[in-house]
Amino acid sequence: MLLTVTTTHAPATDLGYLLVKHPGKVHAFDVPTGMAYVMYPEATEQRCTAALMLDVDPRRLRLQRDSFDLGQYVNDRPYAASSLLAAALAKVFRSALRGASRDRPELAARRIPLEIRVPVLRGTPELATRLFAPLGWQVTAAPIPLEPEIGGDSRYLDLRLSGTLRLADALNHLYVLLPVLDDNKHYWVAPDEIEKLLRSGEGWLAGHPDKILIARRYLAHKRALADSALKRLEIDEEIKDEDQDLPVVRRSSLAEQRRDAVLEALHDVEAARVLDLGCGPGALLAALIKDRRFTEIVGCDVSSAALDQAARRLRLDRMPERQRDRVRLWQSALTYRDDRLRGYDAAVLMEVIEHVDPPRLPAMAASVFGHAKPRTVIVTTPNAEYNVHYEGLTGMRHPDHRFEWTRAEFRAWAGQVATDHGYRVAFRPVGEEHETTGAPTQMAIFTAKEESK
């Protein structure tokens, strides 16, 4: 999959500052469905083009939801631009999507001449024009012809957009509208997709003549989610119209609420030296680093690739030495004892245990609670009872989950672990609670008994 962004703003190579990607290098990023690369086929002061190429790994794609058994082998997902490319764009150009530029903040706020090309995209010329033209783009959507012996046009387009816009606006248009044109998502659409749509659609979606079509396609035709998003848009616009000086409060996603709940629990127990066990690409680590109360922060994961992602996300190579000395990344398997993990104030297993095969849970508990034995252990995991509120969900919330527990099952497991290893345990809900099914995430806070007296 390929997407190119070109500008003739002088000097055109300032595009590298806006994208936070140096024009003289090839930048590589590991993404869930393959590898993404950013490169510059042309970079002069008169004209500069940045190309985002996504190389989809069929083995990873096989883990994604698809419509039929052989879909991972014989579909167009690795070739035609789709939500796969939109997801890669969001990761690779995160700062540019926010309109943030440390080196050229004044340019990030300005409209500049832009040309966008997506050479292979599933959709119709009419829909491409309906979606992009109201946003200030001149649209050229040329159908890609079939082989001469067959004749006619395929269902794919060569899409070209030109206009004078802020780069952040252009990228947010693409992030939302690529999967809308394709009319498919490569992952299960949960309620937190509403937040992504509203965040990326801020300033333009509410006034778009086809906002209903956009909301429904972006949210995988889940009527309840689309109706909720559209209602939120109407409320936000009413607030802006009534008083331009009043900010609209954005609802936190479940991931943000979970992170904040963990940070609050760490503050409550006055932890300073913290282990993030199963840290993955470093979402919690980034929040821990921002808080000076945490003097030593260790991220552990069995995956070296995840640790590399975390290092890039945290920009450890650019971090000031004093701050970098607070952070360590260690490869470690939680089902095996590791002496390096002993003696810490707190350990966090945030959405980790459900990725462990149930027969290995006792080994993990013995390693974390019995051997490392931090003063406090904080565990979060999905509440299976809440899954009935996720429209269209069949099975579990993530394809890598080995199990998802009810509140009673989680409490039984946590109580037994506390008894076996000398801890007390308390429980907190995370997220909006339902009177019958509880909160979407459940949290257990384990405190070593000698510390709780």
Buried (B, 14 or more C-beta within 10 A) or exposed (E): BBBBBBBBBEEBBBBBBBBBBBBEEEBEBBBBBBBBBBBBEBBEEEBBBBBBBBBBBEEBBEEBEBEEEEBBEEBBBBEBBBBBBBBBBBBBBEBBBEBEBEEBEEBBEEBBBBBBBBBBBBBBBEBBBBBBBBBBBEBBBBBBEEEEEEEEEBEBBBBBBBBBBBBBBBBBBBBBBBBBBBBBBBBBBBBBBBBBBBBBBBEBBBEBEBBEBBBBBBBBEBEEBBBBBBEBBEEBEEBBEEEEEEEEEEEBBBBBBBBEBBBEBBEEBEBEBBBBBBBBBBBBBBBBBEEEEBEBBBBBBBBEEBBEBBBBBBEBEEBEEEEBEBBBBBEBBBBEBBEEBEEBBBBBBBBBBBBBEEEEBBBBBBBBBBBBBBBBBBBBBBBBBBBEEBBEEEEBBBEEBBBBBBBEBBBEBBBEBBEEBEBBBEBBBBBEEBEEBBBBBBBBBBBBEEEEE
